[in-house]
Amino acid sequence: MNIQERLFSLQDLKYRDFHAKLVPGIDKERIIGVRVPDLRKLAKEIPSEEAREFMGELPHKYIEENNLHGFLISNMKDFDAVIRELEAFLPYVDNWATCDLISPKIFKKNLNELLPYIDKWLNSPETYTIRFGIEMLMSFYLDDAFKPDYLAKVSKIHSEEYYVRMMVAWYFATALAKQYEATVGYIEEHSLEDWTHRKTIQKAVESRRLTAEQKEYLRSFSKSKK
């Protein structure tokens, strides 16, 4: 079987109906209905030569083909090869679910080398390329590699795209949980766009990683900026 046939052999129609509701704007006919654990497993089973051939066949028809593509990139062990594949693939990412599952393990060992690419992605005209860049800052640069400059980069992103604005809010809510002292000033000064500001606070107060006192303080800034 080729890869598309293998994906259809894993089809779950009930899951397809469920998943279709999570990705509005995606034609249901483009959804096969393959659960994420099955996609992860398949990504590990595909021989490298077959994987390279598959990743060269862009654009894909089905969302699961894109998701599988994302997992294949995430499993690659050569940083330069991952970047090449991402540069080819990101323009074809058209939904938040595919975007958010891409997380190359090799990035943890190449944080300095990754930063110029993140800057490029943040300045992309493509919604999900921007979202991916923010997600990489959130995933890899809010712990030991954190610098306050990264907060400033994300705060300067202005977009009318819901899935970009939501990722900015998610980033700042996570930053409040991990780097509270460095981040809270962005809330105190209302540095984010109004919608994003309020969404950040909403997501932050839902976190278990913030204290009751911190949450109460954040709530005091929840009103729209006048």
ChimeraX attribute file (.defattr): number of C-alpha atoms within 10 A of each C-alpha:
attribute: neighborCount
match mode: 1-to-1
recipient: residues
	/A:1	7
	/A:2	8
	/A:3	15
	/A:4	15
	/A:5	10
	/A:6	11
	/A:7	20
	/A:8	13
	/A:9	12
	/A:10	15
	/A:11	17
	/A:12	13
	/A:13	13
	/A:14	10
	/A:15	14
	/A:16	18
	/A:17	14
	/A:18	11
	/A:19	18
	/A:20	18
	/A:21	11
	/A:22	12
	/A:23	17
	/A:24	11
	/A:25	10
	/A:26	15
	/A:27	11
	/A:28	17
	/A:29	11
	/A:30	15
	/A:31	21
	/A:32	24
	/A:33	23
	/A:34	23
	/A:35	15
	/A:36	14
	/A:37	9
	/A:38	13
	/A:39	21
	/A:40	16
	/A:41	12
	/A:42	17
	/A:43	21
	/A:44	14
	/A:45	10
	/A:46	14
	/A:47	9
	/A:48	13
	/A:49	8
	/A:50	12
	/A:51	18
	/A:52	15
	/A:53	9
	/A:54	19
	/A:55	20
	/A:56	14
	/A:57	9
	/A:58	13
	/A:59	13
	/A:60	16
	/A:61	13
	/A:62	18
	/A:63	24
	/A:64	22
	/A:65	24
	/A:66	24
	/A:67	23
	/A:68	27
	/A:69	25
	/A:70	27
	/A:71	23
	/A:72	25
	/A:73	27
	/A:74	19
	/A:75	17
	/A:76	16
	/A:77	13
	/A:78	13
	/A:79	17
	/A:80	13
	/A:81	12
	/A:82	20
	/A:83	16
	/A:84	11
	/A:85	19
	/A:86	18
	/A:87	14
	/A:88	13
	/A:89	19
	/A:90	21
	/A:91	15
	/A:92	15
	/A:93	20
	/A:94	18
	/A:95	18
	/A:96	18
	/A:97	15
	/A:98	22
	/A:99	21
	/A:100	16
	/A:101	15
	/A:102	22
	/A:103	19
	/A:104	21
	/A:105	16
	/A:106	17
	/A:107	20
	/A:108	14
	/A:109	10
	/A:110	11
	/A:111	14
	/A:112	11
	/A:113	12
	/A:114	17
	/A:115	16
	/A:116	11
	/A:117	14
	/A:118	19
	/A:119	17
	/A:120	12
	/A:121	22
	/A:122	22
	/A:123	13
	/A:124	15
	/A:125	11
	/A:126	17
	/A:127	23
	/A:128	26
	/A:129	26
	/A:130	26
	/A:131	23
	/A:132	25
	/A:133	23
	/A:134	24
	/A:135	21
	/A:136	21
	/A:137	22
	/A:138	23
	/A:139	15
	/A:140	15
	/A:141	19
	/A:142	21
	/A:143	12
	/A:144	7
	/A:145	11
	/A:146	17
	/A:147	13
	/A:148	12
	/A:149	9
	/A:150	16
	/A:151	21
	/A:152	13
	/A:153	13
	/A:154	22
	/A:155	18
	/A:156	13
	/A:157	16
	/A:158	12
	/A:159	14
	/A:160	8
	/A:161	12
	/A:162	11
	/A:163	16
	/A:164	23
	/A:165	22
	/A:166	15
	/A:167	24
	/A:168	29
	/A:169	26
	/A:170	22
	/A:171	24
	/A:172	29
	/A:173	27
	/A:174	22
	/A:175	23
	/A:176	27
	/A:177	21
	/A:178	16
	/A:179	17
	/A:180	15
	/A:181	10
	/A:182	14
	/A:183	19
	/A:184	19
	/A:185	12
	/A:186	16
	/A:187	20
	/A:188	13
	/A:189	10
	/A:190	17
	/A:191	15
	/A:192	20
	/A:193	18
	/A:194	15
	/A:195	13
	/A:196	22
	/A:197	24
	/A:198	22
	/A:199	19
	/A:200	27
	/A:201	24
	/A:202	18
	/A:203	15
	/A:204	24
	/A:205	21
	/A:206	11
	/A:207	15
	/A:208	10
	/A:209	14
	/A:210	18
	/A:211	12
	/A:212	11
	/A:213	9
	/A:214	16
	/A:215	18
	/A:216	12
	/A:217	15
	/A:218	20
	/A:219	16
	/A:220	11
	/A:221	16
	/A:222	18
	/A:223	10
	/A:224	11
	/A:225	13
	/A:226	4
